[in-house]
């Protein structure tokens, strides 16, 4: 199931913010939180639904496009998927 998440081109909330052209302080102010708190949310992925909905509206992204786990988990799964793809093509 997680592999499907990565194959559907998910992005992290931080990537969505950057793609929207917003700095951390700008986004934090628009979301009604501090820059420090927003950075914590982006890194650990523990985002409440109401904050997630505000983020998707601000960043103009559908809620199912964002990867709602930690950035560390996102990058681990991306590396795993890349290795599986390379192994598939090396044997075929």
N, C-alpha and C positions, 0 to 999 in steps of 0.2 A: 504493500500500500504506500509506503513512504517513497518508493522509487517512482511511483506514478506522480507523486507530488512534484518531484524534481523534473520529470519529463514534461510537465505541463507549464514549464517556464515560470515557476514561482520566484518571487524576489523578496528580500528582507524588508521590513519596515524602514530601515535606514536607507536602503537603496531606493525605495519609493520616495522618501523625503528628498534625497539628493536629486533624483530624476525630476522631481517637481521644482527644483531650483531653490530649495529652502535650506538655510543654514540651521544648525541645531537651535540657536536662540530664537530665530524667526518662527520655526515650527513650534517650539515650546510655548512661546507667547500666544500663538494662534490656537494652540490646544489647551491653554489654561493651566500649564504646568511649568516647572522649572527646567532649564536646560540639563541640569544634572539628573533629574528624574527621567527625562525623556531618553537620555543616553543609557541609563540603567535599563529602561524598558526595551530599547532597541537591542541591547546586548543579551539580556536574559530571556526575552520572549514572553515573559509573564505579563500579558497585556489584557486588562479587563475589556469586556465586550463594548462598553460605552466608549472607552478610549480608542479601541480598534475601529469603531464606526466613525469616530471623529477623524481619525487618521486617514481612513479611506476616502472620506469626503475632501479633506484638505489636500491629500496627495493625488486625488482624482484617479483612484485605482479601485477595481472591484475587490470586495473583501476576500474572495476566493483566490485572488492573484497573489496575496501576501503570504509568506511563510511565517506562521505564528509560533515557532519554537525558537530556541536560542540561535544566535548567529553561529556559535560553535557547532551545533548540531547541523545546521544548514550546510556549512562548509565540509563537515565530515561526510554527510550524505552525498554531496556533490563529488567529492573525491572518490567515494566508493562506487558511484555510478560511472565515473570516468574510467576507473580501473576495470570494471566489468565490461564496458564498451571496448576498451583496448584489448582485453583478453578474448572477447568474442571475435574481433577482427583479426587477431593474431592466429587464431585456430581455424578461421574460415577462409 
